[in-house]
Amino acid sequence: MKITKEMNIGEIIEKYPEVRSVFVGLGIGCIGCVAAHFESLEEGFKAHGMSDEDIEKAIKKMNALIKE
């Protein structure tokens, strides 16, 4: 299984808690946000002004963490 931009933020954090560091490193507080339960990763990151390229980089970091 790998993380995709279509996945729900809350589900990602619940399933892969090790990726919290990526959110923290980007200064994104989605972890405790109510919207995390219904927003996709892409929606949450775009709401914080991230570009498509930034989102892809963040997803790559997360997937690298879950493979370790």
Rosetta constraint file for C-alpha pairs under 8 A:
AtomPair CA 2 CA 63 HARMONIC 6.07 0.50
AtomPair CA 3 CA 7 HARMONIC 6.89 0.50
AtomPair CA 3 CA 12 HARMONIC 7.33 0.50
AtomPair CA 3 CA 59 HARMONIC 6.66 0.50
AtomPair CA 3 CA 62 HARMONIC 7.19 0.50
AtomPair CA 3 CA 63 HARMONIC 6.08 0.50
AtomPair CA 4 CA 41 HARMONIC 7.64 0.50
AtomPair CA 4 CA 59 HARMONIC 6.84 0.50
AtomPair CA 5 CA 40 HARMONIC 6.60 0.50
AtomPair CA 5 CA 41 HARMONIC 4.97 0.50
AtomPair CA 5 CA 42 HARMONIC 4.87 0.50
AtomPair CA 5 CA 55 HARMONIC 7.73 0.50
AtomPair CA 5 CA 59 HARMONIC 7.30 0.50
AtomPair CA 6 CA 40 HARMONIC 5.33 0.50
AtomPair CA 6 CA 41 HARMONIC 6.14 0.50
AtomPair CA 6 CA 42 HARMONIC 6.41 0.50
AtomPair CA 7 CA 11 HARMONIC 7.39 0.50
AtomPair CA 7 CA 12 HARMONIC 6.98 0.50
AtomPair CA 7 CA 40 HARMONIC 5.24 0.50
AtomPair CA 7 CA 41 HARMONIC 5.89 0.50
AtomPair CA 8 CA 12 HARMONIC 6.31 0.50
AtomPair CA 8 CA 36 HARMONIC 7.02 0.50
AtomPair CA 8 CA 37 HARMONIC 6.77 0.50
AtomPair CA 8 CA 38 HARMONIC 6.38 0.50
AtomPair CA 8 CA 39 HARMONIC 5.69 0.50
AtomPair CA 8 CA 40 HARMONIC 4.29 0.50
AtomPair CA 8 CA 41 HARMONIC 5.91 0.50
AtomPair CA 9 CA 13 HARMONIC 6.30 0.50
AtomPair CA 9 CA 30 HARMONIC 7.46 0.50
AtomPair CA 9 CA 31 HARMONIC 7.70 0.50
AtomPair CA 9 CA 36 HARMONIC 5.02 0.50
AtomPair CA 9 CA 37 HARMONIC 6.54 0.50
AtomPair CA 9 CA 38 HARMONIC 7.59 0.50
AtomPair CA 9 CA 39 HARMONIC 6.27 0.50
AtomPair CA 9 CA 40 HARMONIC 5.66 0.50
AtomPair CA 9 CA 41 HARMONIC 5.21 0.50
AtomPair CA 9 CA 44 HARMONIC 7.67 0.50
AtomPair CA 10 CA 14 HARMONIC 6.12 0.50
AtomPair CA 10 CA 31 HARMONIC 7.14 0.50
AtomPair CA 10 CA 36 HARMONIC 4.97 0.50
AtomPair CA 10 CA 37 HARMONIC 4.90 0.50
AtomPair CA 10 CA 38 HARMONIC 7.61 0.50
AtomPair CA 11 CA 15 HARMONIC 5.94 0.50
AtomPair CA 11 CA 37 HARMONIC 7.50 0.50
AtomPair CA 12 CA 16 HARMONIC 5.65 0.50
AtomPair CA 12 CA 17 HARMONIC 7.58 0.50
AtomPair CA 13 CA 17 HARMONIC 4.93 0.50
AtomPair CA 13 CA 18 HARMONIC 7.87 0.50
AtomPair CA 13 CA 19 HARMONIC 6.87 0.50
AtomPair CA 13 CA 20 HARMONIC 6.73 0.50
AtomPair CA 13 CA 31 HARMONIC 7.05 0.50
AtomPair CA 16 CA 66 HARMONIC 6.85 0.50
AtomPair CA 18 CA 65 HARMONIC 6.88 0.50
AtomPair CA 18 CA 66 HARMONIC 7.14 0.50
AtomPair CA 19 CA 23 HARMONIC 7.08 0.50
AtomPair CA 19 CA 62 HARMONIC 5.46 0.50
AtomPair CA 19 CA 65 HARMONIC 6.60 0.50
AtomPair CA 19 CA 66 HARMONIC 7.45 0.50
AtomPair CA 20 CA 24 HARMONIC 6.24 0.50
AtomPair CA 20 CA 31 HARMONIC 7.42 0.50
AtomPair CA 21 CA 25 HARMONIC 5.87 0.50
AtomPair CA 22 CA 26 HARMONIC 6.23 0.50
AtomPair CA 22 CA 58 HARMONIC 6.92 0.50
AtomPair CA 22 CA 61 HARMONIC 7.12 0.50
AtomPair CA 22 CA 62 HARMONIC 6.67 0.50
AtomPair CA 23 CA 27 HARMONIC 6.28 0.50
AtomPair CA 23 CA 28 HARMONIC 5.14 0.50
AtomPair CA 23 CA 29 HARMONIC 6.78 0.50
AtomPair CA 23 CA 30 HARMONIC 7.32 0.50
AtomPair CA 23 CA 31 HARMONIC 7.70 0.50
AtomPair CA 24 CA 28 HARMONIC 5.85 0.50
AtomPair CA 24 CA 29 HARMONIC 6.90 0.50
AtomPair CA 28 CA 45 HARMONIC 7.97 0.50
AtomPair CA 28 CA 48 HARMONIC 7.35 0.50
AtomPair CA 29 CA 33 HARMONIC 6.79 0.50
AtomPair CA 30 CA 35 HARMONIC 7.58 0.50
AtomPair CA 30 CA 36 HARMONIC 5.84 0.50
AtomPair CA 30 CA 44 HARMONIC 7.23 0.50
AtomPair CA 31 CA 36 HARMONIC 6.69 0.50
AtomPair CA 32 CA 36 HARMONIC 7.40 0.50
AtomPair CA 33 CA 37 HARMONIC 7.97 0.50
AtomPair CA 35 CA 39 HARMONIC 5.66 0.50
AtomPair CA 36 CA 40 HARMONIC 7.60 0.50
AtomPair CA 36 CA 44 HARMONIC 7.49 0.50
AtomPair CA 39 CA 43 HARMONIC 5.94 0.50
AtomPair CA 39 CA 44 HARMONIC 6.08 0.50
AtomPair CA 40 CA 44 HARMONIC 6.20 0.50
AtomPair CA 41 CA 45 HARMONIC 6.10 0.50
AtomPair CA 42 CA 46 HARMONIC 5.97 0.50
AtomPair CA 42 CA 55 HARMONIC 6.96 0.50
AtomPair CA 43 CA 47 HARMONIC 6.07 0.50
AtomPair CA 44 CA 48 HARMONIC 6.61 0.50
AtomPair CA 45 CA 49 HARMONIC 6.63 0.50
AtomPair CA 45 CA 50 HARMONIC 5.51 0.50
AtomPair CA 45 CA 55 HARMONIC 6.76 0.50
AtomPair CA 46 CA 50 HARMONIC 4.93 0.50
AtomPair CA 46 CA 51 HARMONIC 6.72 0.50
AtomPair CA 50 CA 54 HARMONIC 5.75 0.50
AtomPair CA 50 CA 55 HARMONIC 6.38 0.50
AtomPair CA 51 CA 55 HARMONIC 6.23 0.50
AtomPair CA 52 CA 56 HARMONIC 6.25 0.50
AtomPair CA 53 CA 57 HARMONIC 6.30 0.50
AtomPair CA 54 CA 58 HARMONIC 6.23 0.50
AtomPair CA 55 CA 59 HARMONIC 6.18 0.50
AtomPair CA 56 CA 60 HARMONIC 6.19 0.50
AtomPair CA 57 CA 61 HARMONIC 6.36 0.50
AtomPair CA 58 CA 62 HARMONIC 6.28 0.50
AtomPair CA 59 CA 63 HARMONIC 6.12 0.50
AtomPair CA 60 CA 64 HARMONIC 6.12 0.50
AtomPair CA 61 CA 65 HARMONIC 6.36 0.50
AtomPair CA 62 CA 66 HARMONIC 6.44 0.50
AtomPair CA 63 CA 67 HARMONIC 6.31 0.50
AtomPair CA 64 CA 68 HARMONIC 6.61 0.50
